[in-house]
Amino acid sequence: MRSIKDKMRRFGAAALVAGSFAMLSANVAALEAKPQKAPVILSGADGEEAQPTELVPLTVTSAPELPDVDNERVDYWVKRFTSDQRTSFETYLDRMTSFAPLIESKLDERGMPHDLLYLAMIESGFNPVATSPAKAKGLWQFIAATAERYGLTVNHNVDDRVDPARSTDAALSYLSDLYGRFGSWYLAAAAYNTGENRVARVMREVTGSERGSEEDFFAISALLPKETRNYVPRLVAAARIAKAPEKYGFTEGQS
């Protein structure tokens, strides 16, 4: 059996992106047939609402992958994803084949790390109509205020948060701005989850500066909400497994 990543590599990037839109339409239609809730392992908009702030303009010119850190919380989530949450994780891996070409092509356009793909996995399980108890919605679990801030339409007739392409553009713009402000993808991910103003405040208290490194996430994590303390470890754990699914007993034929 070919692994999921092998399946994705069989085609050129352009063909994958073009072919993905037909699959996306079918998947969204199927998911919209009944009400969807955000998966139990995933995060909602639990932190403070993001407030408009002046962000540092950013043009990302390189795309190194996120560090696969040796950390007990990462190991904990690897164990969870491969044990009691295994069935759900299999579903997310299966859905990833539909959405990864679209997301990765947009990451490439911006020179952003491909590992940010897995932020959508821990946010929604690649469910484009997932809704959290806090009313965050879509692949990237935008609350309405942040969605509108990044150009998405949210009203009774139109909700761009459930549009995979538009919501991905908005999410990557937001993440780019957060990276520009904090200088670290881990800190950007934490801010995406709990609110940029909270992360900025804690960073100033602990380090004296908003900008920092990947290590600073772990330095400040004890002062962040529990969900956010686990957010980056879940992101790293999801990436670790999804990049080598067969190592963890996942195969294409399981889902």
Secondary structure, 3 states (H helix, E strand, C coil): CCCHHHHHHCCCHHHHHHHHHHHHHHHHHHHHCCCCCCCCCCCCCCCCCCCCCCCCCCCCCCCCCCCCCCCHHHHHHHHHHCCCCHHHHHHHHHHHHHHHHHHHHHHHHHCCCHHHHHHHHHHHCCCCCCECCCCCECCCCECHHHHHHCCCCECCCCEHHHCHHHHHHHHHHHHHHHHHHHCCHHHHHHHHHHCHHHHHHHHHHHHCCCCCCHHHHHHHHHHCCHHHHHHHHHHHHHHHHHHCHHHHCCCHHHC
